[in-house]
């Protein structure tokens, strides 16, 4: 049986996943500061992106994502595992993400294309004085398709 602490921690971590998706989808990139640790490692290479530390990746997101007129993230199958340790609490999660992205198109000259991306987010978390934060995010490719 799960303790109330573990239930609460799982909800907080799941909310971080939603907060990430909301920040990206609403183009509120500074909201990511409350999702990641300042030194978090992020790897988006399987979907054509970059990898690096949070500040550099955040700057890249601000530069690149405005090129897509529309996109969204839909998450599912969120598996959270928590480790309680006197040296510091940590957690991992694996969640599937379906991420269609509209590319180009001005209807008069060329129709938009949609890039369908199916990935797994493989994440690590640490409990900080401000609450749980993501310290590592690596995308694992499931599929992608341009239509």
C-alpha positions in Angstrom: 0.0 0.0 0.0 1.2 3.5 -0.9 1.8 5.9 1.9 0.3 9.4 1.8 3.8 10.8 1.3 4.3 8.6 -1.8 0.9 9.4 -3.2 1.6 13.1 -2.8 5.1 12.8 -4.3 3.7 10.9 -7.3 1.1 13.6 -7.9 3.7 16.3 -7.7 6.0 14.5 -10.2 3.1 13.9 -12.6 2.2 17.5 -12.3 5.7 18.5 -13.4 5.2 16.4 -16.5 2.0 18.3 -17.2 3.6 21.7 -16.3 6.4 20.9 -18.8 3.9 20.2 -21.6 1.8 23.2 -20.8 4.8 25.5 -20.8 6.0 24.2 -24.1 2.5 24.2 -25.8 1.7 27.7 -24.6 5.1 29.0 -25.4 5.7 30.1 -21.8 9.4 29.0 -21.8 10.2 30.8 -18.5 7.7 28.5 -16.8 10.2 25.7 -17.4 12.4 27.2 -14.6 9.9 25.6 -12.1 10.1 22.2 -13.8 13.9 21.7 -14.2 16.9 22.0 -11.9 19.3 24.8 -13.1 21.8 22.1 -14.2 19.4 19.6 -15.7 20.5 17.6 -18.7 18.1 17.4 -21.6 18.4 15.3 -24.7 16.0 15.9 -27.6 18.3 14.4 -30.3 16.1 11.5 -31.4 13.4 14.0 -32.6 15.9 16.2 -34.4 16.7 18.5 -31.5 19.8 19.2 -29.3 21.1 18.0 -26.0 22.8 19.9 -23.2 22.1 21.7 -20.0 18.8 23.4 -19.2 19.8 27.0 -19.9 21.1 26.2 -23.4 18.2 23.9 -24.3 15.7 26.5 -23.0 17.2 29.1 -25.3 17.1 26.7 -28.2 13.4 26.0 -27.5 12.6 29.7 -27.5 14.4 30.1 -30.9 13.1 27.0 -32.7 9.5 26.3 -31.6 8.1 29.6 -32.9 8.8 28.1 -36.4 5.9 25.6 -35.8 2.5 27.3 -36.1 0.9 24.7 -33.8 1.7 21.6 -31.8 0.7 19.9 -28.6 1.9 17.2 -26.2 -0.3 14.3 -25.0 1.1 12.2 -22.2 0.2 8.7 -21.0 1.4 5.5 -19.4 3.2 7.5 -16.7 5.3 5.2 -14.6 6.8 6.9 -11.5 9.3 5.2 -9.2 10.5 7.0 -6.0 13.5 6.3 -3.9 13.6 7.7 -0.4 17.1 8.1 0.9 18.5 10.1 3.9 21.1 11.6 1.4 18.3 12.9 -0.8 15.0 11.7 -2.4 15.1 10.9 -6.1 12.7 9.5 -8.6 12.4 8.3 -12.1 9.6 8.2 -14.6 8.9 6.9 -18.1 5.9 8.4 -20.0 4.8 8.1 -23.5 4.2 11.4 -25.5 2.3 11.9 -28.7 3.4 15.2 -30.2 1.9 16.3 -33.6 3.6 19.4 -35.0 2.3 21.6 -37.8 5.1 22.6 -40.2 4.9 25.5 -42.7 2.0 26.1 -45.0 0.4 29.3 -46.0 -2.5 27.6 -47.8 -2.2 29.9 -50.8 1.2 28.4 -51.9 1.6 25.2 -50.0 -0.5 23.3 -47.5 0.9 22.6 -44.1 2.4 19.3 -43.2 2.1 17.5 -39.9 5.0 15.8 -38.3 3.7 13.1 -35.9 6.2 12.2 -33.2 5.8 9.4 -30.7 8.4 9.3 -28.0 9.1 8.1 -24.5 10.2 10.7 -21.9 12.7 9.0 -19.6 13.1 11.4 -16.7 15.0 11.7 -13.4 13.9 13.9 -10.5 15.3 15.2 -7.2 13.6 16.7 -4.3 14.8 20.3 -3.7 13.8 22.9 -1.1 11.3 24.2 -3.7 9.8 20.7 -4.3 10.5 18.1 -6.9 12.4 19.2 -10.0 13.4 17.3 -13.1 17.2 16.8 -13.3 17.4 14.8 -16.5 15.1 14.3 -19.5 16.0 11.9 -22.4 13.7 11.2 -25.3 13.5 7.7 -26.6 12.0 7.4 -30.1 9.0 5.2 -30.7 8.1 6.6 -34.2 7.8 9.7 -36.3 6.0 10.3 -39.6 5.6 13.4 -41.8 2.2 13.6 -43.6 
